[in-house]
Amino acid sequence: MSLATIGGLAIADCKDRIRRPAYAVTLLAAVGLGYVAAPDGDARWVVMYIGNHRGVYNSAYIGTLIALASALWLTLGGFYVVRNGISRDESTGVGQLLAATPVRTITYLFGKFVSNCLILASMVGVLAITAMVLQLARGEDRAIDPIALLTPFVVIALPLVAFTAAMALLFESVPLLKAGLGNILWFFVWLVVAIGGQSPGAPLGGIGVHAVADSMARAMVDQGIDISEGGFSLGLVYLDNPLRTFSWDGLDLSGGYLGGRLAMIVVAMLLALVPALWFPRFDPSRGHGAAPAPGAAQPVGPVAPRGSAPRPPAPRPPAPRSPSSRPPPPDRRQLRWRPSPPP
């Protein structure tokens, strides 16, 4: 695979798709979700809390909060934004042009995967800026720590974005999942990822929330806060009374946790290349009703069964006569009618 070719395909495709209204709508919805996830201190709703407490809105806490919320939203809404890249190439005629070039199928698919990642990662970047603005707006801790703020987006949101980008490409390359059935099926897949990904035994760390909950619980114990009042919760909940706060300095990044997040990205790359086993890259010679390969022997007519008498050759059609060989026209005098004599 040529990195220059992959980069060119990815950037051109990304520039084309970020101009569509679906990108702007999904991005605005993500920013709105980030605003809801970090409400004012006296608000009666909350998205992430543990027991009767939430963290102080510092860079580490608000970055983790917005990263988790954005990861859950982009795995759902972002999937429908990036899943039509191949279909668009097919409908606009770009695919037929690519079929006439020496671009390999693996190169094309990986370029589409990188393009999907760039589109979703750009949304993650906007949400990181949103988190910084919300930290300043809420005013509980206005000291911006860029590393503490951006780390959750890198280790939590980006691996899930890569997984979503690969699954969108995989669904689009399977004819059965290319249209409405794939859209419906992905919603249920997302439910499994969003709910099952919060369990301690989720593959590759799931959505990464279990390590966050353990780190917050340890911080609360160190500050003398009773954590038996309730467990960790991630989801929009209405409260009767505002939550109390505790200080949290960020996630403890162990080698096992980082290894799981990196493994998720590697799995996503492999999933993006799996369709190369059957994807024809808009080449009609690899589809149904394909044209025969050059140089292949072609039947010229029905073949007589072995042992039967050969058929006689078909009679040749008469050769057309030239104008000079036509017979002369009959004499007009011979064509005159004469009455017969009386008897």
Helices and strands as residue ranges (DSSP letters): H 3-17, H 21-37, E 45-50, E 53-55, H 59-82, H 85-92, H 94-99, H 105-138, H 146-152, I 153-157, H 158-173, G 175-177, H 180-196, G 203-205, H 209-222, E 232-238, E 244-246, H 255-273, G 274-277, G 284-286, G 323-325, G 332-335
